[in-house]
């Protein structure tokens, strides 16, 4: 859509002194402002972007955008919610500090559904980003701003995003970008504003597979500040780019194609056939518990979210009001005014499903379904290396279509993304061409800590649709 200065080329040019950083950064500032005017990917643009920084490190002065649920020192962080308006964290999330230490420059904070609650970024208190392929359509969610900016920018840039149940895959598919959701625990969650702690993962949205691999190499690795951080050294994931797929076993689960739009199915199967032509071994397979993933996901996610949101009481961070009554009344007033409709829905449902008397029927049952899903996927990974499916079952919907959807209809669109997220598996969404002028994403899922296989396979697909 836009002429691309590749990240890889840019970093080489910076290192060799062929690009003047000052000139480049002032161009990026101007272009970001005009992208913001047209498509609104940002909640906050960093007023100090790039000032007085010399290019250094593996990300030598590369513009980095950060989803607004990750804390950034000195830069407003709202997680898309009015209740956090005015919150300026005194510290950086680990992923952000690692990107900065590697030479990345924080361009701004990208728009998202409030606390990650959504699939279209329309549940954002600061306005929904518009899809650069068709401004009447969504960029997906909840990391919609990250997808939007990545698709719209013709300057080199990488977005740090987050997924709980598909929030990287959906925007990547809808904006024609690459979305890498790592294994749970691969990237530190320190400084991430929680949605659902047992599923939240910090990941990447980028123009090319190489860029996602590069960013994962920078932000991944053990962090003592996150008790669920995986104890392993960092790895250079760029070595998997272009490695080829000869002999790679790719499973295609039929359940993931049920109800998919014909154009989506066609593009995804074209991409799978491309993998086959490049030497992969493709087999059909079945994942029979798929239909239980959406209900199990929403029970667990809402249960955890309702607990996490209890801390927003108008006292410690963000929105405050005049204290005129006792605390419980004040607390209710602040929350009534400052949480959006979807956040309220999730607080009510999550509290209900965890309550004594309902806990066994909903929450505990959902945990058992989660174990069954993990077992079924683990058995599948005994036979295949990666699983291929549509990233999203539909093309990006128009905003007026989204308005007409019930919450259940919207939740059901997460049917291809919730199972891998419940199980903590890594996934990648890679562009698989266009249908009716709109992008389609191929989703690849691998076993825990097998991001390398995803990167190899996705880079092979990327070559077919250039
Ligand atoms: N659409 C899903 C939800 O609303 C996923 C969101 C996410 O991954 N943060 O919960």
Boltz pocket constraint, residues with backbone or C-beta under 6 A from the ligand:
constraints:
  - pocket:
      binder: B
      contacts: [[A, 115], [A, 116], [A, 117], [A, 118], [A, 119], [A, 141], [A, 142], [A, 162], [A, 163], [A, 164], [A, 165], [A, 166], [A, 167], [A, 168], [A, 195], [A, 301], [A, 414]]
      max_distance: 6.0
